[in-house]
Amino acid sequence: MSSGEDRSMLRTLLAVGLALLMGPLAAAQVAEQDPRYGDDPRVGQDPRLGDDPRVGEDPRDVPPDPYTVYEGTELFEALYNAGETGRLKIAMRENAWDLLPWIDSYCDRWLKLAERPEPISQTDLDLMQKAAAKGLELARMADASLGDTRFGFYVDNITSWNDEQRAQFKQEQKSFEMGMKIWRSAGTPADAHAALTPMNQALSHARMLGDTWGEASTYAMIGRIQISTGQLTEGRRSIDHAIRVGRQIRDMDAVWDGLAITYQASVELGSWEAAREALKDQYMISLEVGDEDTTEKLMSALVEYDQYVEDLLRGSYRLEQPDPLVIPQEELDG
């Protein structure tokens, strides 16, 4: 064998030997890369046997609403103090008939501070300013919720009264109280008629001052007196004013009383449709404020009234009207 052949044979043997030596190492590398050579996933804890994610606090369980215990002005005040502006605006829309007493309470605070003897201390002046500012803030919030401007005007007007206007307001109150005293003690229609003089004086003061709440209340009382003394047409006119102004500022007393009186006067005048409308308006208000008992009574009253009028028009006149046809105001919850 020549030397060249020897060297060729040697290289061949070296190549074969190297391949044999590298075989286990190459196999190990392949095993590391091949996922089939990894840990058996069936060995170990079944991942399905872990903690059940459904166990624990139920996301449907929510804490109770802390404001369900409040109603009317207390609800407004609680939401305002908690900074719940969004919920307060919703509550204002849903409970609009409760707004006037709440907003007016800040006007009343302002008036009481303003009536303190001179000189008024700086502390009282600061309290007056705070009462006026909060009253106006609430009024404007109510107006924004209801799409109105009357509450803002009401507060701004009262908290800008000067000494003379405040004295005139006191006279308005005195005249109204005097009229009520005469009315309550009246034994005859003539005695009751005498109550109209101070009542008209109170109305004059209220209108000059822009006291819309006083105007609505006084118109309602004047209408009641006029109807009781046989002045049905005049009484209806006064009551219409009371209802119109009362609706503007959400004065429940003036509107509810006015509708009750309208019903009674309309029945006496034979104005059947007007009487039914008064009952229907009362029904809608009771529905709006969520007074289920009064709503049910008024629904029954409407059904009885329709039957009464139908019988009357047919000629099968009943001597007695259905009872009750008008729910007394004191039975209206809230």
C-alpha positions, 0 to 999 in steps of 0.5 A: 500500500502506498503512502498516499493510500495509507493517509487516505485510509487513516482519514477514513478511520478518524472520520468513522471514529469521530462519528462514533464518538459524537453519536451520543452527544448529538442524540442528547441535543436532539432529545433536548429539542424534541418536546416529546422527550420532556416531562410527561404532562400527565404526571403531577397535579391535574390543573383542573383540581385547583381552587374553584373560581366560583367560590368566594364573594358573589359579585351580585352581592352589593352593599345596601343603598344607605339613602333608602332610609331617607325621603323628601328633604332629608334625602336631598340633604343627605345626598348633598352632604355626601357630594352625590351630585348626580344622584341628587339631580335625579332625586330632584326630578323624581321628587320635585314636589318636595323641593320648595320647602327644602330650598325655602328653608335657606331663605327662611334662615337668611330672613331670620338672621336679617331681622336680628337687631342692629348692628348685625355682627360679622358672624351673622353677616357671614351666616346670611351670606352662606345661607343665601349662597347655598339656597341659590346653589340648590335652586339653580341645581333644581332648575337645571334638573327640571329645565326651569328657572323659577327656583333660582329667581325665587331665592335670588329675589327673597335674599335681596330684599331690603329693610322695607321689603322685609317689613312688607313681608311681615305685613303680608304674613300678619294679614294672612294670619288675620284672614285665617283667624276670621275664616276659622271663627266665622259662623255665617257667610257674611262673617266668612266674607269679612276674611277676604279683606285681610286676605286680599291685602296679603295677596297684594303684598305677595305680588309686589314682593314677588313672593310666589309661594305666598301668592299661590297660598293666598289665592287658594285661600281666597278661592275657598272663602269665595266659594263658601260664600256663594261666589262660585265664578270668582272662586273658580277664577282665584283657584285657577290662579292658585293652581297655575302659580303653585305648579310653577314652584311645585307648591303641593298644598296650593295645587292639591287644595285648589284641585279639591275646591275646583272639583266641589265648585264644578259639581255645584255648577254642573261642570262635569268635565271640569270636575273630572279633570280636577279628580284626574289631576289629583290622581296624576299627582298621587301617582307622581309622588308614589302615594299608592293608597291615595292613588287607589282611592282616587282611581275608585273615585274616578270610576264612581264619578264616571258612573254617577255622571252617566246615571245623571245624564241618563236620567237615573239621578241618584240623590247622593254623589259617590263617596268619597270623590275628593281625597282630603289633603291630610290623607296625601302621604308626603 
